[in-house]
Amino acid sequence: MPAAFLGHGNPMNAIEDNRWTRAWRAFGRAVPRPRAILVVSAHWYVHATAMTAMPQPRTLHDFFGFPRELYDVRYEAPGLPALYEEVADVVHPTWVGADLDSWGIDHGAWSVLRHAFPDADVPVVQLSVNALEPAGRHLALGAALAPLREDGVLVIGSGNVVHNLAAVSRAMPDTGFDWAQRFDEAVREVLLDRPVEVAALDGHPDHHLAVPTPDHFLPLLYVAGMAGATGTTAELLVDGYAHGSLSMAAYTVGMTPLRLEDDDT
């Protein structure tokens, strides 16, 4: 089973038709049907490592100031409580809490899943991003999750390689600032050749602008860790920028590179 990192960007992508959403749809059509989907989303960034373990997770609208249409979206995929024990076992001795009622499926997850798996008929669980852990621990946790791929679990990291909301420019709808492009290209070079080194990019001169907070970058480390654990590298699914300071780059691991047709891009 492949793994993927999907740059989700603006929540409006959930209800729009654009080159990013068409790439996510192409990805969903190309992967074998998963037994379950495990999402590491930038938007469940808390002081603990936890996993949703409820049978029917709710759709979370964890944003504000958007059109009513976005708040009306429901992604009603089932959960898979039994997967909690499997994840707890493969990542041991890391402790994972079972979340029965505080979280659900946040927009970092459903904004991409409603395009990749529009029928919402594959069980979905989320794994939190522990804000207390350093980058190396997130990379190692991703590596520990690698055996799940052999048992039909699709692991998706959802965030953005470059995510600086303070620098958003509406005058740059589909391009990136020079610093955003430099950091994005540095990440791409590492992922396509030596993914386990991606955590070291906190020393890149543009890191402070590209990653002012780690929440959107850390999901990428889970996918990079899985690549390293299986001796593979990442493949670019789609790239590009939004509003100057967001990278929309998406990567896959463990699958043949997709040739996106005109109607996918």
N, C-alpha and C positions, 0 to 999 in steps of 0.2 A: 504494500500500500504506500503511495507517495506521501509526502508532507509538503506544506506550502506556507509561504509568507505572503500575505496580501495587504498591500498598502491601501487602507480604506479611506483616508482623507475626510472630506466633507460628508456629514451624515446624509446630505441630499443625494449622494450616490445611491442610496438605498432605493430611491424611487425614480432615478433618472436612467436614461439610455445613453451611454457614452462609451468611449473606447475602453475604459477601465471595467465597466460592468459587463461589456461584451467579452472581455478577456476572462473575467470570473466565470461567466456562463460557459465559455469554451473549456475552461479547466474542469468544471463540474461534469460536463459531458464526457470528458476524456478519462477520468479516473474510474476504476472499478467501483461498484457500489460498496460503500463502507458498511461495516457492522455498526459503527458509531463514529461520530466526529468529536474530537477533543479540541476546543478552541482556547488558545492563550491570547486574551484580548488586553490591549492597553488600558481598557476602561475598568478592569477589575484590578486595580492597583492598591493593595492594602498591606497592612503590617502582619501578614501571615501567608502561609502556603495552604490553600484550601481548594476544594473541588465541589462543584454542585452535585448533589446526590438526591435530588427530588425527582419523582416520576414524571412530573409535568411542570417544567420550569416556565416562569412567566416571562413575557416580553418586557424588557426594561427600556424606558425612554429617558435615558440618562443624558439629557441635553436641554437647552432652553432657547427660545427665540426663533424657532423654525416654524414653517407653515403647518397648519392643522393636519394636512395630508400625511405628514411624517409621523405625527403622534397617533394616527389611526392605524399604522402598520402593526400587524400581529404576526409573529413568526412562531407558530404553535407546534414546533417539533417536540416529540417526547424526550424525556430524559432517559438515563440508563443507570439507575442506582447501583447495579451490580458492578459497574465499571470502577467504582470507587476502590473496591478491594484490590482489583488488578493494578490500578495506578499506585496505590499505597505500597503494594508489594514490590513493584519494579523500581520505585524510587527510594526504598528503604536504604539507609536509616533516616532519610529526610522525612519529617513528620508532615502529614497532609490531613487537614481537618475536613470533615464532611459537612458541607453546608446544606441544610435541609430547608431553609426558608428565607435567608436574607438576600440572596442574589437571584439570578435567573439567566436569561440570554440578553446581554447588553448590546448596544448598537454597534460596537466594534465587531461583534459576532454576526448579528442578523443583517447588518447592512451588506455584508458580502455573501452570507449564506442564502439569502432570498433570491440571489442571482445564480449562485453556483448550484444550489439544491432547492429550487423554487417550490417543490411539492411539500417541503418540511416533513418528510416521512422517514428521515434517518435520525436516530437518536442523537441528541447534542448534549455535551457536558462542557463546562468551562473550568479551567484551571487558573487560579489567581496568579498575579505577578506580585511576588513578595518584595515590597519596597525596602525592606531591611537587609536584603541580600546583595552582595556585590555582583558585578557582571559575570565573573567567573563561575559563581554558583548557579546562575541561570543557564549558562552554557552547559554545565555539568548535568543539570536537571534535564535539559533537552536530550543529552546523550543517554541518560537513564531511561527516558521514555521510548527510545528507539525500538525495543522489542515489541511494543504495541503495534507497530506497523505490520509485523508479521502475523498479527492476529486480527487484521481487518479494521484497525482503528486509523482513521485519517486525522493527522495532527495539523492544525492550521494556526499559525501565528498571525495576528491581525494588529497592525500598527502603522507606522510610517518610518522609513529610514531617516528622512528629514521632516521635522515637525516643529515649527516655530510659529505659534499663533500670533505672537506679538509683532511679527514682521510681515504678516499677510498683506499683500498688495492686490487690490481689486483691479489695478491697472495691468496686472500680469496674470491673466486667467490661465494661460497654458505654457508658461515658461518659469524658469527658476533663477534666483539670484546667483551670481558667480560662486559665492561661497556654498550655496546649496548644491550646485552642480558639482563642485569639486569634491565635497564630502560624499555625495551620492555615487560618484564615479569611483572613489576610493573604496567604498563598501562593495561595489560591484566587482572590482578587480579581486578583492579578497574572497568573496563568496564563490566566484567562478573558478578559483584555483586552490585556496587554502582556507575553507570556511571557519575552522576552529580559531583562526587569528582575528576574527571580526571583533572580539571583545577588546582587543588591544587598540582599536581605533579611537578610544577615548583620548589618545595622545595626538590625534590629527589636529592641525592648526585651526580647522573650521568646526571642530566638534562642539565648541561652546555655543556657536550660533545654530548649528544643525540639530543639536540635541540639548536644548536648554534644560529640559527635564527628561529623565530616562524612561518614562512610562511607555511611550510609543516605540522606542527603539528596542527595549528588552524582549518583546515577543520574537524578534528576529533571531535572538540568540538561541531560542529553543529549537528553531529549525536548523540553524547552523550547527548546534550540538548534535542533532540527529544525523546530519550529513557526516560530521566527523566520526561519529560512532559507527557508521556503516561504510566508511571509506569512500564516500561519494562527494560530489560537489553540487552546488546549486546551479540551476539554469534560469535564465531570465524569462519570465512570462510576458511582462509588459513593462514599459518604463515611461517616464515623463514627469511633468511638474504641474502644480496648480498654485496659483496666487503667489508665486515667487518663493515661498518658504515651505512648501510641502512637496515631498517626493512621493510619487504614486507608484514607484517600482514594486513589482511583485516577482517572487521567485518560487520555483518548484524544486523538490528534491526527490530523486528516485523515479523519475518518469521521463520518457522521451520528450525533448523540447517540442512544444506545440507550434505548429505553423498556423498562425491566426489568419483566417480568411478575411476578405474585405468587410464582411458583415460582422466580424468579431472585433475589428479594430477601428 
